[in-house]
Amino acid sequence: MSLPCRESDLDALLAGELSAEEAGRVGAHAAACDTCARTLEWLRVERGWMARRARRQPARRALETGAWEARLRPAPSRSWLKEWRGGMWAAAALVSCVTLGLLPMARPTARPEEPWGDGLVSMARVEMCTDPGIEAVARMEARVGACLLASPTQPPW
């Protein structure tokens, strides 16, 4: 009686997992059956390739779980002081800008050698402008160094 052709039996024979009696029986069948003989030869070649490949590849490091554990750990709680630290700097900058903006600015004063206010006349609402006279206008023009225009007798408003 012939054994059924099973590749798992041939694979177990090559791996040395069969008892002596089973190994003899599967080996005798493989010698008599051409299909099993070719399959057994193919399995030997395949095992050789796998063994060579395993020798060529560098050993892999064990799976490092430190990174995964770090990601799974809950994030450390942050205090409100650290959260608002950047906002506090912005608020301090804003307060200082507002304070500097509200302080009275130092106004430049006229230098005494430049008589800016000597030739200025205040525009007050009057019923009528009085003409100072040609000589007074000529003196003012000479003093200021410009040609003055005549003012109307009636104010425009």
Buried (B, 14 or more C-beta within 10 A) or exposed (E): EEBEEEEEBBBBBEEEEBEEEEBEBBBEBBEEBEEBBEBBEEBEEEEEEEEEEEEEEEEEEEEEEEEEEEEEEEEEEEEEEEEEEEEEEEEEEEEEEEEEEEEEEEEEEEEEEEEEEEEEEEEEEEEEEEEEEEEEBEEBEEEEEEEEEEEEEEEEE
